[in-house]
Amino acid sequence: MRLYRIKFGQPIEYEIVSSFCIADVNLKNEEDQRRLFLLCREGITSDAMGLYHQHVSVLNKFTVAQVILSEPVVSVVRRELRRLFPELKTESEAIVELLNEEILKREVLDRERVKDAQQRIRKAQSKNAKSLAKKAADSIQTQPADRASVT
């Protein structure tokens, strides 16, 4: 059985969300339970397919590869290398090059899905930045103003 997500546009597009064989389903397996839930009445009415698609599209090798190549992760790797080997002087660019050329598979770096993963990460970063800015603004507004007493 195959589950598709259909994008209504010009032209109509579709992408496979999941595929499985009903005969091979293990009811004790959590992933199989999620897939079956997509087919039941409650799953259809609760937009479970959209949530499942979002989960599958975020938790995949392309998105994880882009997170690994991000500046914060590369900085952590560089810092750990410097902590373990203080005599080692390495630049972030060298770590990124090593990840691109020798550690990560070419398929997670050169496909169309990489662009989708990069766009998804940029949207999440933007959303998080806006959320942090809003929280900071709210906390500034809720702090009592300093009152100076004049005598």
KOLMAR-623141 format. One record per atom (N, C-alpha, C): residue in three letters; z, x, y. Coordinates in steps of 0.05 Angstrom, whole numbers, plus 5000, padded with zeros to 4 digits. Each point is the difference from the previous one (the first is absolute). Layout:
# residues N
alaZXY;...
# end
This chain:
# residues 151
met500050174977;met500049835023;met500050185025;arg498549925019;arg499850155025;arg500849825023;leu501650115019;leu500849865023;leu498750135024;tyr498649845016;tyr498550105023;tyr501249895026;arg499750165021;arg500649915027;arg497449975014;ile499549775011;ile497449945013;ile500450015030;lys498250145014;lys500050025029;lys497649845010;phe500749785013;phe497849835011;phe499050115026;gly497750115000;gly498850115024;gly497050004995;gln498650165016;gln497150024996;gln499450294993;pro499350064977;pro499949844976;pro502749964987;ile500249824982;ile502549964985;ile500550244982;glu502550115002;glu500750234984;glu502349934982;tyr500250154979;tyr502249974981;tyr500950274989;glu502650014993;glu501050244988;glu501949924978;ile500050154978;ile501749944978;ile502950085007;val501849824995;val502950065006;val501450094975;ser499349884977;ser501250074975;ser498349904977;ser500250144978;ser498749914976;ser501850054976;phe500049824981;phe501750034977;phe498949824978;cys500950064976;cys499249844976;cys502549824993;ile499549744999;ile502249824995;ile501450064973;ala498450084981;ala501150064973;ala501850255000;asp499650185020;asp501750245001;asp502449975019;val500449775011;val502249965019;val502750024985;asn501850165012;asn502750034989;asn501849865020;leu501349784991;leu501649845018;leu502650155009;lys500650224988;lys502450165008;lys499250205021;asn497450045004;asn499050195020;asn500049865028;glu501350125019;glu500249875027;glu497249975013;glu498350204998;glu497349995012;glu498449774987;asp500249974974;asp498649784987;asp501149735009;gln502549985005;gln501249755010;gln499049945027;arg499750205018;arg498949965026;arg497149894999;arg498450124982;arg497349924997;arg499849714991;leu501649924981;leu500049734990;leu500949805021;phe502050095017;phe500949835021;phe497849925019;leu498150185004;leu497849945018;leu498349764990;leu500149954975;leu498449794988;leu501449734999;cys502750005003;cys501449744997;cys500049855027;arg500849754999;arg499949835024;arg501750125023;glu502450094994;glu501750115021;glu498850255013;gly498750164984;gly498750245010;gly497749935018;ile498449804993;ile497749925016;ile500949885027;thr502149845000;thr500849875024;thr501750185019;ser501150224989;ser501750175017;ser498650255010;asp497350014999;asp498550235009;asp500850254985;ala500749974975;ala500850244984;ala497650194997;met497649904999;met497650174998;met499850185024;gly500549905024;gly499850165024;gly502250225000;leu502449934992;leu502150204999;leu499550214978;tyr499049914977;tyr499450184979;tyr497750195008;his498049895013;his497850175010;his501050205020;gln501849925018;gln501150185020;gln501550224986;his501649934980;his501550204985;his498250204986;val497949904987;val498150174985;val498550175020;ser499249905023;ser498450155018;ser501650225015;val502649965002;val501750205013;val501050214980;leu500849914977;leu501050194980;leu497850094981;asn498450185010;asn497850114984;asn499650295006;lys498450144985;lys499750295003;lys498750075027;phe498449845012;phe498750065025;phe502150005023;thr501649795001;thr502149985021;thr502150224997;val500950054976;val502050204995;val498950285008;ala497450054994;ala498850265007;ala500050035030;gln499449795015;gln499950015029;gln502850045011;val502049884988;val502850055009;val500850294995;ile499250114977;ile500650284994;ile498750185020;leu497749945010;leu498650165019;leu500949965029;ser501849815004;ser501049945027;ser501750235011;glu500150015026;glu501550215014;glu502950024992;pro501549774998;pro502850024992;pro500450124973;val498449934980;val500350114973;val499350294999;val497850085014;val499250285001;val502250165013;ser501349905021;ser502250145013;ser502350044982;val500649804984;val502350024981;val499350224979;val497650004990;val499250214980;val500250275013;arg499050035024;arg500150265014;arg502950085004;arg501749825009;arg502950065004;arg501350094974;glu499449864978;glu501250084975;glu499150274990;leu497450065004;leu499050264993;leu501350225016;arg500449955026;arg501350205017;arg503050034993;arg501349784991;arg502850024992;arg500350164974;leu498249944981;leu500150144974;leu499150295002;phe498050055017;phe498850265003;phe499950085029;pro502250095011;pro500250055029;pro497950215010;glu499250184983;glu498050205007;glu497249885002;leu499649774989;leu497349875000;leu499549875028;lys497850085011;lys499249885026;lys497449844994;thr500249745000;thr497749844994;thr499649785022;glu497649925004;glu499349805019;glu499549734986;ser500349795014;ser499549734989;ser497149974991;glu498150135015;glu497249984992;glu499550124973;ala501450214993;ala499750134974;ala500949814978;ile502249855005;ile501049824980;ile498049764996;val499049905022;val498049784999;val497650094985;glu499050255005;glu497750104986;glu500550034970;leu502450094993;leu500750034972;leu500149734986;leu501249805014;leu500049734989;leu497249894996;asn498350045020;asn497349894998;asn498350144979;glu500250274999;glu498250154983;glu501050034971;glu502650024995;glu500950074973;glu502049814987;ile501449845016;ile502149834988;ile499149724995;leu498949875021;leu499149724997;leu497249994989;lys499649804984;lys497349964988;lys498049925022;arg497650094996;arg497849945019;arg499749705004;glu500349854979;glu499549715001;glu501949855019;val502450115005;val501949875018;val499550095029;leu498150175004;leu499450105027;leu497349935011;asp498149924982;asp497349975009;asp498849724995;arg501549814994;arg498949744994;arg500349815024;glu498749774997;glu500149795021;glu502949905003;arg501449994978;arg502749895000;arg501950185016;val499350255005;val501650185016;val500149895029;lys497749915010;lys499949905027;lys501749755003;asp500049834979;asp501849765001;asp502950095000;ala500750204984;ala502850104999;ala500850125027;gln498250155012;gln500650125026;gln500449785021;gln498349805000;gln500349785019;gln502649854995;arg500749954975;arg502549864993;arg502450165010;ile499950264997;ile502350175009;ile500250005030;arg497750025014;arg500049995029;arg501249735010;lys499349784988;lys501049745008;lys503049994996;ala501050104977;ala502850004994;ala501650185020;gln498850235007;gln501350185019;gln500249865027;ser497849875009;ser500049875025;ser502049775001;lys500149854978;lys501949784998;lys502950105001;asn500550224986;asn502750115000;asn500850115028;ala498150135013;ala500550105027;ala500649785020;lys498549784998;lys500549775017;lys502749884994;ser500749984975;ser502649894992;ser502350175010;leu499750274998;leu502150185010;leu500249985031;ala497849985014;ala500049975029;ala501449745008;lys499449794986;lys501349745006;lys503050014995;lys500850124978;lys502950034995;lys501450175021;ala498750215009;ala501150175021;ala500349855026;ala497949845007;ala500149845024;ala502249794998;asp500349874977;asp502049804997;asp502850125002;ser500450244989;ser502650125001;ser500750085028;ile498050085016;ile500650085028;ile500849755016;gln498749774994;gln500649765015;gln502749894993;thr501050044975;thr502549894992;thr502450175007;gln499650255009;gln502250175008;gln501049915028;pro502749995003;pro501049925026;pro499450215021;ala499449915024;ala499450185022;ala502650145009;asp499850255007;asp502350155010;asp500649895028;arg502549955004;arg500849905026;arg501750215014;ala499250075023;ala501650195015;ala501849855019;ser502450085001;ser501949865018;ser500150165026;val499949855021;val500150115027;val502749945012;thr501450215008;thr502649965012;thr500150105028;
# end
